[in-house]
Each structure stands twice: as C-alpha cells, then as structure tokens.
C-alpha cells in the first residue's frame, strides 16, 4: 500500500494543524478509512538544541550523519543522513518553532499556506534538506581544514540572497531592528533565518570552537564553549555515557578468565 498525505484545516484558535495520512491501493483512495494522524506540533523531546547556533541545531535535526560509501574521491564528508527526524514541511515548520526561529502566529500562517499550496510546500521542504546538507558539509570542511566546495558555497549564497532580500529595517520604539518581510506570503520564510545563521557563523572569523561529536553514528555539530575547550560529545548524557559503557564492556572482555 502506498501512503500519501494532505493537510486538515488548521484551527487558528488552538494552533492545531494536522496532516492526515490516507492509504492508496491500486490507485484508489481509501478516503473514508482513517489510517492515522500526525500532529504538526512536534514532541519537543524529539529534538535537542545543543549546537549553540540555529544553523548547527538544524544540522542536528537528524539521528546522525554516516559515511557515504557511494561517494567517490579522496574527501568523504560522512554526509549520509541516519534516521532523519524531518519527514515533511510541517515537521520543518514545527522544528523552527521549537528552535525559536518562528513564532506561533508565523507557524500557524505557514501551515495554512502549505495547506493551500502543498506542492510548493513540498519543494521548499526539499530545499530545506538540501540547505541542511550544504551547511553540514561547509562546517565539516572547517573542522577537517578542507577547502570548502564551491558548489556548497554557491548554494548557500543563493539561499542567503533570498533571505537578505526579505530583511526589512524597522523602527521599534526608540531604536531600529532588522525584521523579516511580513507582507510576503512565503513558504520559504522558514529557511531565511537558517541561511543567515550559517553565513554569519562562517563569517564570524573564529571557528576554533566548532566541534563534531565523536559518538558512534552521531556526528552532530556544536560550539565548544567549555573553559578548557575539552567538550567531546553533543550531550554527555547520550553519546558521552554510551562511550563510557562501551569502554567498560571492552575492558571486561579483555580481562583474563
């Protein structure tokens, strides 16, 4: 059975926007049979914001990064996604809301717009996945002291150009502030702060604190803000503890019987 989805109308009073999953058998839709629901309001426990930057947290919206065995050449970014946590445009919007990049009103409006333009929303979601992989490879190049791939720089610049074009200088009381163009009904609004965050971090000058978690099948990125720059893991409670358990087991196996 193939599975497809469509948006149920959003309830603006509660903020609930759901995707309805509908089974398709032999090209016929089982519209009358409810297969299941997925709430666009994500379980916050699903995501950890440990990167220290929105762009790094976006890179970490996967279960892990693994070796790309099909990649040819001397450089392997280990950019195969393991256990992706983003499955749809609704997930992308929900993640951005959880990360503080979108407010509740913006979240609701984007989901309503996606309901009206599902094909366009799907294309923006694909752009988001490409942007995430691009950001990962650029920061991986920094960590490995590789020259950044020009194609990755070009794509980030494309998304950055779109984002910059939607920035507006606005007056807030007695000061001025950069804000996003709220007049535009743009599904890719969710991508603008991510492109800007990645570009600003790359151009910050000091990336010596950028790290990659050494956990097995993890590869998350983070800024090491510890005093002695000794952080090895995305989270000591997860990858750090797992590494301790594995070391303990290896020692036990090496003891003479």
Helices and strands as residue ranges (DSSP letters): E 2-7, E 18-25, E 28-29, E 36-39, G 44-46, H 54-59, E 62-66, E 80-84, H 89-98, H 104-116, H 118-144, H 150-164, E 167-172, E 175-180, H 189-202, E 210-212, E 221-223, I 236-240, H 241-254
